[in-house]
Amino acid sequence: MGDEEWKRLNITKGRTSYSQERIWLDEPIRSTYTAKDENLYDYNYVKVYQIEDGFLSINRFRQSIENVIKRNEIFQTELDYSLDEHGIEQIIKKSNKLNDSFEITKVDVFDQDKINEIIYSEQITKHFDLNKGEIFRCHLLKQSNKDKNRLIKNDFILLIFHHSAIDNYSRFLFLKQLTSEYQNEKINLEENENQLRFIDYSYYERQLDLTKCEEFWQELFSDYSFKQRINLPYDNKLIFISSGSIYSFQIDKSLTRQIFRYKKKQNINFFRLFLSTFYCYLFKITQDTDFSVLGVTPNRYKSQLTNIIGPFENFIVYRHNLDPHQSFNQFIQTIDEFCTNIKENSFYPYQNLIAYARKFGSNQTPFSQVSLRVDIIDDQWNLDPENNLLLNEINLTNHREFKRETKLCPVDLTLNVKINLEKQTIQFYFEYANKLFDEKTIDTFADRFKKILEHLFDIQSNFDLDEEPIYKLSIILPYEESLINDLKVNDRPELTYR
């Protein structure tokens, strides 16, 4: 990769990054599905906040957003195919006005159905157009017209992004910059003028030598059968792509504390911890050992990229052949080393790996069965501490009132883990293809996953993490244990008394 510093370039036009290219090429494919069903949505990410305390100045907030957009040219970038470049091109069109992308709606904020309807309409919005650089919206929901320039307690802020402009970490950066702007913090303009932009990164990324990286991935999959499928217990016939549902579940506080303690003791990050656990879980429910789990990497492999807003994320395939005779602690060390090797080669474009898989007769989506996503979250936004302006995030993924069954679901089964470090909480949810799995099956999946967490981490568990092999882990549920015990009793030979 090299440690040389990348310089800011005086360009407003150039090839897209690999991630932009992947999104641009993927969107029309998914559009063939959303066109058949106007209720299906994809690629719109909505962050929903509700004011807990204080009040918000609408004019000041709008100006703050415009300043953030002005500072980050990714929000002023058009994507289109260039005949001259024989590829997808990005063009910066200077504009820092929100115009029609800033909307205010008067609504009864306690009308749950109406709020749900508005949020859903933003998730399927047709306002976005990549070819015109229209990739961000802000929608305010206020309960009163008495003060047109204020949002007050219980009012909502909806920030809507297209994935071509932003990734998970970038959303954190967006809120950080927006907070600074709203609090009128002074920005070092000279520093901003010299800061690397996303279009600069895209140029340098295209110059990277991928030879060694390609060799790593081809070696990882050298003995892999791309036509093989994990033996997941599907309820229905396989189809190419499905709508998706979300099933959230919780674990108790005691178990959560033990997971945090184990993570600290092993000095391993949460993604690697839950990847190890997920491998064990998949082994127990399928009896397979060779798994390709799709994951996401931040892909910010240079310190210069830390503060740039843009779609850096890359998909990574964590292919590992599990040894069920290892102890869990041995397995954790194996996965830690494995992930370190993956990280060093994580900038290899996902579309290149897909192309490689298709050379061997793979289907259109060779890594579409299982995936894992682990995110660090903060469910409160302290926008203006001086005026006690505090907002709570409405987490749509586990909010019972905002249940979704119409999102495109290109991966059959995804385990999502959301971790709040400050509050030391962990939230889980499965996102699943609802044409492949019945909800009852996913409910059982969740119970079995909780069971394996208890077996591994619960303080009352007698499973020896240093000595006992992985294959001895249990996902048998209490009612199944009762049935097994009943069968054992009934199978006993009758005793003969004399």
C-alpha positions as CSV (number, residue, x, y, z in Angstrom):
1,M,0.0,0.0,0.0
2,G,2.8,2.4,0.8
3,D,3.0,5.2,3.3
4,E,3.3,8.0,0.8
5,E,0.9,10.9,1.3
6,W,-1.8,11.4,-1.2
7,K,-2.1,15.0,-2.4
8,R,-5.3,16.9,-3.1
9,L,-5.8,17.1,-6.9
10,N,-7.3,20.0,-8.8
11,I,-9.9,17.9,-10.6
12,T,-13.7,18.0,-10.8
13,K,-14.0,14.9,-13.1
14,G,-12.6,11.4,-13.0
15,R,-13.3,7.7,-12.7
16,T,-15.5,6.6,-9.8
17,S,-14.1,4.6,-6.9
18,Y,-14.6,0.9,-7.0
19,S,-17.4,1.2,-4.4
20,Q,-19.3,3.8,-6.5
21,E,-18.9,1.7,-9.5
22,R,-20.3,-1.3,-7.7
23,I,-23.4,0.6,-6.5
24,W,-24.0,2.3,-9.9
25,L,-23.9,-1.1,-11.7
26,D,-25.9,-2.8,-9.1
27,E,-28.7,-0.3,-8.9
28,P,-30.4,-1.0,-12.3
29,I,-30.3,-4.7,-11.5
30,R,-32.2,-4.1,-8.3
31,S,-34.5,-1.6,-10.1
32,T,-35.9,-4.5,-12.2
33,Y,-37.3,-5.8,-8.9
34,T,-38.5,-2.6,-7.4
35,A,-40.2,-1.7,-10.7
36,K,-42.3,-4.8,-10.4
37,D,-43.5,-3.8,-6.9
38,E,-43.7,-0.1,-6.1
39,N,-43.6,-0.8,-2.4
40,L,-40.1,-2.4,-2.6
41,Y,-37.3,-0.1,-1.6
42,D,-33.5,-0.2,-1.7
43,Y,-30.4,2.0,-1.3
44,N,-32.1,4.7,0.7
45,Y,-30.8,4.9,4.3
46,V,-33.0,6.9,6.7
47,K,-31.8,8.1,10.1
48,V,-34.7,9.1,12.3
49,Y,-34.3,11.3,15.4
50,Q,-36.9,12.6,17.8
51,I,-36.3,15.6,20.0
52,E,-36.1,14.5,23.7
53,D,-35.4,18.0,25.2
54,G,-34.7,21.5,24.1
55,F,-35.7,23.1,20.8
56,L,-34.1,23.3,17.3
57,S,-33.8,26.4,15.1
58,I,-34.9,25.3,11.6
59,N,-33.1,28.2,9.8
60,R,-29.9,27.5,11.7
61,F,-30.2,23.8,11.1
62,R,-30.8,24.2,7.4
63,Q,-27.8,26.5,7.0
64,S,-25.7,24.0,8.9
65,I,-26.7,21.2,6.5
66,E,-25.9,23.4,3.5
67,N,-22.5,24.2,5.0
68,V,-21.8,20.5,5.4
69,I,-22.8,19.8,1.8
70,K,-20.6,22.6,0.6
71,R,-17.6,21.2,2.5
72,N,-18.2,17.6,1.1
73,E,-18.3,17.6,-2.6
74,I,-19.5,14.0,-2.6
75,F,-23.0,15.5,-2.1
76,Q,-22.5,17.5,-5.3
77,T,-21.3,14.6,-7.4
78,E,-23.0,13.1,-10.5
79,L,-22.4,9.6,-11.7
80,D,-22.7,8.5,-15.3
81,Y,-21.2,6.3,-17.9
82,S,-18.4,7.9,-20.0
83,L,-17.8,6.7,-23.5
84,D,-14.4,8.4,-23.5
85,E,-13.3,6.6,-20.3
86,H,-15.2,3.3,-21.1
87,G,-16.3,3.3,-17.5
88,I,-18.4,5.1,-14.8
89,E,-17.3,8.7,-14.2
90,Q,-18.0,11.2,-11.4
91,I,-18.4,14.9,-12.0
92,I,-18.5,17.5,-9.3
93,K,-21.3,20.1,-9.9
94,K,-20.9,22.9,-7.4
95,S,-24.1,23.5,-5.4
96,N,-24.6,24.0,-1.8
97,K,-28.4,24.7,-1.8
98,L,-30.8,22.1,-0.6
99,N,-33.7,23.5,-2.7
100,D,-36.4,20.8,-2.9
101,S,-34.3,18.4,-0.8
102,F,-35.4,20.1,2.5
103,E,-39.0,19.5,3.4
104,I,-41.1,20.4,6.5
105,T,-44.4,18.6,7.2
106,K,-46.9,19.5,9.9
107,V,-48.1,16.3,11.5
108,D,-49.5,14.9,14.8
109,V,-46.2,13.4,16.1
110,F,-48.2,11.0,18.3
111,D,-49.9,9.5,15.3
112,Q,-47.7,6.4,15.0
113,D,-49.3,5.2,11.7
114,K,-48.8,8.6,10.0
115,I,-45.1,8.8,11.2
116,N,-44.6,5.3,10.0
117,E,-46.1,6.1,6.6
118,I,-43.8,9.1,6.2
119,I,-40.7,7.2,7.2
120,Y,-41.6,4.4,4.8
121,S,-42.2,6.8,1.9
122,E,-38.7,8.2,2.5
123,Q,-37.2,4.7,2.4
124,I,-38.8,4.2,-1.1
125,T,-38.4,7.8,-2.3
126,K,-37.9,8.4,-5.9
127,H,-36.3,11.8,-5.3
128,F,-32.8,10.5,-5.7
129,D,-31.1,10.5,-9.1
130,L,-27.4,9.5,-9.3
131,N,-27.0,11.0,-12.8
132,K,-28.0,14.4,-11.4
133,G,-26.1,14.1,-8.0
134,E,-29.4,14.1,-6.1
135,I,-28.5,11.9,-3.2
136,F,-29.5,13.6,0.1
137,R,-32.7,14.8,1.7
138,C,-33.8,16.3,5.0
139,H,-37.4,16.0,6.2
140,L,-38.6,17.7,9.4
141,L,-41.9,16.6,11.1
142,K,-43.3,19.3,13.4
143,Q,-46.4,19.3,15.5
144,S,-47.2,23.0,15.5
145,N,-47.2,26.0,13.3
146,K,-47.1,28.5,16.1
147,D,-43.4,29.0,15.7
148,K,-42.4,28.2,12.1
149,N,-38.7,28.4,12.9
150,R,-38.6,25.9,15.7
151,L,-38.8,22.1,16.3
152,I,-39.7,21.2,19.9
153,K,-40.0,18.2,22.1
154,N,-41.3,15.1,20.2
155,D,-40.8,16.6,16.7
156,F,-38.8,14.5,14.2
157,I,-35.8,14.9,12.0
158,L,-35.3,12.5,9.1
159,L,-31.9,12.5,7.3
160,I,-32.1,10.5,4.1
161,F,-29.0,9.3,2.2
162,H,-28.3,7.3,-1.0
163,H,-25.6,4.7,-0.5
164,S,-23.6,6.1,-3.4
165,A,-22.6,9.1,-1.3
166,I,-22.1,7.7,2.2
167,D,-21.3,4.6,4.3
168,N,-21.9,3.8,7.9
169,Y,-18.8,5.6,9.3
170,S,-19.5,8.6,7.0
171,R,-22.9,9.0,8.6
172,F,-21.1,9.4,11.9
173,L,-18.8,12.0,10.3
174,F,-21.9,13.8,8.8
175,L,-23.5,14.1,12.2
176,K,-20.2,15.3,13.7
177,Q,-19.7,18.0,11.1
178,L,-23.4,19.0,11.4
179,T,-23.1,19.3,15.1
180,S,-20.0,21.6,14.8
181,E,-21.8,23.8,12.3
182,Y,-24.9,24.1,14.4
183,Q,-22.8,25.1,17.4
184,N,-21.1,27.7,15.3
185,E,-17.7,26.2,15.9
186,K,-15.0,27.8,13.7
187,I,-13.8,25.7,10.8
188,N,-10.2,25.9,9.6
189,L,-10.9,26.9,6.0
190,E,-7.3,26.6,5.0
191,E,-7.2,23.0,6.3
192,N,-10.4,22.2,4.5
193,E,-9.0,23.6,1.2
194,N,-6.0,21.2,1.5
195,Q,-7.9,18.1,2.7
196,L,-8.1,15.1,0.4
197,R,-11.5,14.7,-1.2
198,F,-13.3,11.6,-2.2
199,I,-12.7,12.2,-5.9
200,D,-9.0,12.4,-5.1
201,Y,-9.1,9.1,-3.2
202,S,-10.9,7.6,-6.2
203,Y,-8.1,8.6,-8.5
204,Y,-5.4,7.1,-6.2
205,E,-7.4,4.0,-5.6
206,R,-7.4,3.3,-9.4
207,Q,-3.6,3.5,-9.4
208,L,-3.1,0.8,-6.7
209,D,-1.3,-2.4,-7.7
210,L,-3.7,-5.2,-7.0
211,T,-1.4,-8.1,-8.0
212,K,-0.5,-9.3,-4.5
213,C,-4.0,-8.7,-3.2
214,E,-5.5,-10.7,-6.1
215,E,-3.1,-13.6,-5.4
216,F,-4.2,-13.6,-1.8
217,W,-7.9,-14.0,-2.6
218,Q,-7.3,-16.5,-5.4
219,E,-5.3,-18.6,-3.0
220,L,-8.0,-18.3,-0.3
221,F,-10.5,-19.8,-2.8
222,S,-8.2,-22.1,-4.7
223,D,-9.8,-25.3,-3.2
224,Y,-13.3,-23.8,-3.0
225,S,-16.3,-25.1,-4.9
226,F,-18.2,-22.0,-5.9
227,K,-21.3,-24.1,-6.7
228,Q,-21.6,-25.4,-3.2
229,R,-24.3,-24.1,-0.8
230,I,-24.5,-24.1,2.9
231,N,-27.2,-26.5,4.2
232,L,-29.4,-23.9,5.8
233,P,-32.8,-25.2,6.8
234,Y,-34.9,-23.3,4.2
235,D,-38.6,-23.4,4.4
236,N,-39.3,-22.7,0.7
237,K,-37.7,-23.1,-2.7
238,L,-34.7,-21.0,-3.5
239,I,-35.2,-17.9,-5.6
240,F,-32.7,-15.3,-6.9
241,I,-33.7,-12.4,-4.7
242,S,-36.4,-11.7,-2.2
243,S,-38.0,-9.1,-0.1
244,G,-36.7,-9.0,3.5
245,S,-38.0,-8.9,7.0
246,I,-36.3,-8.1,10.3
247,Y,-36.5,-10.1,13.5
248,S,-35.0,-8.5,16.6
249,F,-34.1,-10.3,19.8
250,Q,-32.3,-9.5,23.0
251,I,-30.1,-11.2,25.6
252,D,-30.2,-10.4,29.3
253,K,-27.8,-7.9,30.9
254,S,-25.8,-10.5,32.8
255,L,-24.9,-12.3,29.6
256,T,-24.1,-9.0,27.9
257,R,-21.7,-8.1,30.7
258,Q,-19.9,-11.5,30.3
259,I,-19.5,-10.9,26.6
260,F,-17.9,-7.5,27.2
261,R,-15.6,-9.1,29.8
262,Y,-14.6,-11.9,27.5
263,K,-13.9,-9.5,24.7
264,K,-11.6,-7.5,26.9
265,K,-9.9,-10.5,28.3
266,Q,-9.1,-11.9,24.9
267,N,-8.2,-8.5,23.5
268,I,-10.2,-9.0,20.3
269,N,-12.6,-6.7,18.5
270,F,-16.3,-7.3,18.5
271,F,-16.5,-8.2,14.8
272,R,-13.9,-11.0,15.2
273,L,-15.6,-12.2,18.4
274,F,-19.0,-12.4,16.7
275,L,-17.6,-13.8,13.5
276,S,-16.1,-16.7,15.5
277,T,-19.4,-17.2,17.3
278,F,-21.4,-17.1,14.1
279,Y,-19.1,-19.7,12.5
280,C,-19.8,-22.0,15.5
281,Y,-23.5,-21.3,15.2
282,L,-23.6,-22.1,11.5
283,F,-21.7,-25.3,12.1
284,K,-24.2,-26.4,14.7
285,I,-27.3,-25.7,12.6
286,T,-25.9,-27.1,9.3
287,Q,-23.1,-29.6,10.2
288,D,-21.1,-27.9,7.4
289,T,-17.6,-26.7,8.2
290,D,-16.7,-24.6,5.1
291,F,-18.4,-21.2,5.3
292,S,-18.2,-18.0,3.2
293,V,-19.6,-15.3,5.4
294,L,-20.1,-11.9,3.7
295,G,-19.0,-8.9,5.7
296,V,-18.3,-5.2,5.3
297,T,-15.0,-3.4,5.9
298,P,-14.6,0.4,6.4
299,N,-11.9,0.3,3.8
300,R,-10.1,3.4,5.2
301,Y,-6.7,1.9,5.0
302,K,-4.8,5.2,5.2
303,S,-5.0,7.7,8.0
304,Q,-5.8,10.4,5.4
305,L,-9.1,8.8,4.7
306,T,-10.3,8.9,8.3
307,N,-12.3,12.2,8.0
308,I,-13.6,12.0,4.5
309,I,-17.3,11.5,3.9
310,G,-17.9,9.0,1.1
311,P,-18.9,5.4,0.2
312,F,-15.6,3.7,1.2
313,E,-17.1,0.4,2.4
314,N,-16.1,-2.7,0.6
315,F,-17.7,-6.2,0.8
316,I,-15.4,-8.9,2.1
317,V,-15.9,-12.7,2.0
318,Y,-14.6,-14.4,5.1
319,R,-14.1,-17.9,3.8
320,H,-13.0,-20.3,6.5
321,N,-13.0,-24.1,7.0
322,L,-13.8,-24.6,10.6
323,D,-12.1,-27.3,12.7
324,P,-14.7,-28.5,15.1
325,H,-12.1,-30.2,17.3
326,Q,-10.6,-26.9,18.3
327,S,-11.6,-25.3,21.6
328,F,-13.4,-22.0,21.3
329,N,-10.4,-20.1,22.7
330,Q,-8.1,-21.7,20.1
331,F,-10.7,-20.9,17.5
332,I,-10.8,-17.3,18.5
333,Q,-7.0,-17.0,18.1
334,T,-7.3,-18.7,14.6
335,I,-10.0,-16.3,13.5
336,D,-8.1,-13.3,14.9
337,E,-5.0,-14.2,12.8
338,F,-7.2,-15.0,9.8
339,C,-9.0,-11.6,10.0
340,T,-5.6,-9.8,10.3
341,N,-4.6,-11.4,7.0
342,I,-7.9,-10.5,5.4
343,K,-7.6,-6.9,6.6
344,E,-4.3,-6.4,4.8
345,N,-6.0,-7.4,1.6
346,S,-9.4,-5.9,2.2
347,F,-9.2,-3.2,-0.5
348,Y,-9.6,-5.7,-3.3
349,P,-12.8,-4.8,-5.2
350,Y,-15.7,-7.1,-4.4
351,Q,-16.8,-7.0,-8.0
352,N,-13.4,-8.5,-9.0
353,L,-13.9,-11.4,-6.6
354,I,-17.4,-12.0,-8.1
355,A,-15.9,-12.0,-11.6
356,Y,-13.3,-14.6,-10.4
357,A,-16.1,-16.8,-9.0
358,R,-18.1,-16.7,-12.2
359,K,-15.1,-18.1,-14.1
360,F,-15.8,-21.4,-12.3
361,G,-19.5,-21.5,-13.2
362,S,-20.8,-19.9,-10.1
363,N,-24.3,-18.5,-10.0
364,Q,-25.0,-14.8,-10.3
365,T,-24.6,-14.2,-6.5
366,P,-22.0,-16.7,-5.2
367,F,-21.8,-15.3,-1.7
368,S,-25.5,-14.5,-1.0
369,Q,-26.4,-17.0,1.7
370,V,-25.1,-15.6,5.0
371,S,-23.6,-12.3,6.2
372,L,-22.6,-10.6,9.4
373,R,-22.7,-6.9,10.3
374,V,-21.4,-5.5,13.6
375,D,-21.8,-1.8,14.2
376,I,-20.9,0.5,17.0
377,I,-23.9,2.8,17.7
378,D,-24.9,5.8,19.8
379,D,-28.6,6.2,20.2
380,Q,-28.5,9.9,21.3
381,W,-27.5,13.0,19.5
382,N,-26.4,15.9,21.7
383,L,-26.8,18.6,19.0
384,D,-26.6,21.7,21.2
385,P,-25.4,21.1,24.8
386,E,-25.7,24.8,25.8
387,N,-29.4,24.7,25.1
388,N,-30.0,21.2,26.2
389,L,-30.9,20.1,22.7
390,L,-30.9,16.3,22.9
391,L,-32.3,13.9,20.3
392,N,-33.0,10.2,20.5
393,E,-32.4,8.0,17.5
394,I,-35.3,5.8,16.5
395,N,-33.6,2.5,15.5
396,L,-35.8,1.2,12.7
397,T,-34.2,-2.2,12.7
398,N,-35.6,-3.3,16.1
399,H,-38.5,-0.9,16.4
400,R,-41.7,-3.0,16.6
401,E,-43.9,-0.1,15.3
402,F,-41.8,0.2,12.1
403,K,-41.6,-3.4,11.1
404,R,-40.5,-3.8,7.4
405,E,-41.2,-6.6,5.0
406,T,-40.6,-4.8,1.7
407,K,-36.9,-4.1,1.7
408,L,-34.9,-5.9,-1.0
409,C,-32.9,-8.7,0.6
410,P,-30.0,-9.9,-1.6
411,V,-28.5,-12.1,1.2
412,D,-30.6,-15.0,2.5
413,L,-29.7,-14.5,6.2
414,T,-27.8,-11.7,7.9
415,L,-26.9,-11.5,11.6
416,N,-26.7,-7.8,12.6
417,V,-25.2,-6.9,15.9
418,K,-25.4,-3.3,17.3
419,I,-23.2,-2.4,20.2
420,N,-23.4,0.7,22.4
421,L,-20.0,1.0,24.1
422,E,-21.0,3.8,26.5
423,K,-24.1,2.0,27.8
424,Q,-22.6,-1.4,27.3
425,T,-25.6,-2.9,25.5
426,I,-25.9,-5.3,22.6
427,Q,-28.8,-5.6,20.2
428,F,-29.3,-8.4,17.7
429,Y,-31.5,-8.9,14.7
430,F,-31.7,-11.2,11.8
431,E,-32.5,-9.8,8.4
432,Y,-33.8,-12.6,6.3
433,A,-35.4,-13.3,2.9
434,N,-39.0,-13.8,3.8
435,K,-39.8,-15.8,0.7
436,L,-37.2,-18.4,1.8
437,F,-37.7,-18.5,5.6
438,D,-40.9,-18.5,7.7
439,E,-40.9,-16.2,10.7
440,K,-41.3,-19.2,13.0
441,T,-38.0,-20.6,11.6
442,I,-36.2,-17.3,12.3
443,D,-37.6,-17.3,15.8
444,T,-36.0,-20.7,16.3
445,F,-32.8,-19.4,14.8
446,A,-32.7,-16.6,17.3
447,D,-33.4,-18.9,20.2
448,R,-30.6,-21.2,19.1
449,F,-28.2,-18.3,18.7
450,K,-29.0,-17.1,22.2
451,K,-28.5,-20.7,23.4
452,I,-25.0,-20.8,21.9
453,L,-24.1,-17.4,23.5
454,E,-25.2,-18.7,26.9
455,H,-23.2,-21.9,26.4
456,L,-20.1,-19.9,25.5
457,F,-20.3,-16.9,27.8
458,D,-22.9,-17.3,30.6
459,I,-21.3,-17.3,34.0
460,Q,-23.3,-20.4,34.9
461,S,-22.2,-22.4,31.9
462,N,-19.9,-25.4,32.5
463,F,-18.5,-25.4,29.0
464,D,-14.7,-25.2,29.2
465,L,-13.6,-22.6,26.6
466,D,-10.0,-23.8,26.8
467,E,-10.5,-27.6,26.7
468,E,-13.8,-28.6,25.2
469,P,-14.1,-28.9,21.4
470,I,-16.5,-26.7,19.4
471,Y,-18.5,-29.7,18.3
472,K,-19.7,-30.2,21.9
473,L,-21.4,-26.8,21.9
474,S,-25.2,-27.1,22.3
475,I,-28.1,-25.4,20.5
476,I,-30.7,-27.7,21.9
477,L,-33.6,-25.7,23.3
478,P,-35.2,-26.4,26.7
479,Y,-38.4,-27.9,25.3
480,E,-36.2,-30.2,23.1
481,E,-34.2,-31.3,26.1
482,S,-37.5,-32.3,27.8
483,L,-38.6,-34.3,24.8
484,I,-35.2,-36.0,24.6
485,N,-35.4,-36.9,28.3
486,D,-39.0,-38.2,27.9
487,L,-37.8,-40.4,25.1
488,K,-35.0,-41.8,27.2
489,V,-37.4,-42.6,29.9
490,N,-39.9,-44.3,27.5
491,D,-37.1,-46.3,25.9
492,R,-35.9,-47.9,29.1
493,P,-36.6,-51.7,29.3
494,E,-39.3,-52.7,31.7
495,L,-38.0,-54.0,35.0
496,T,-38.9,-57.4,36.1
497,Y,-39.7,-57.8,39.8
498,R,-39.6,-61.1,41.5
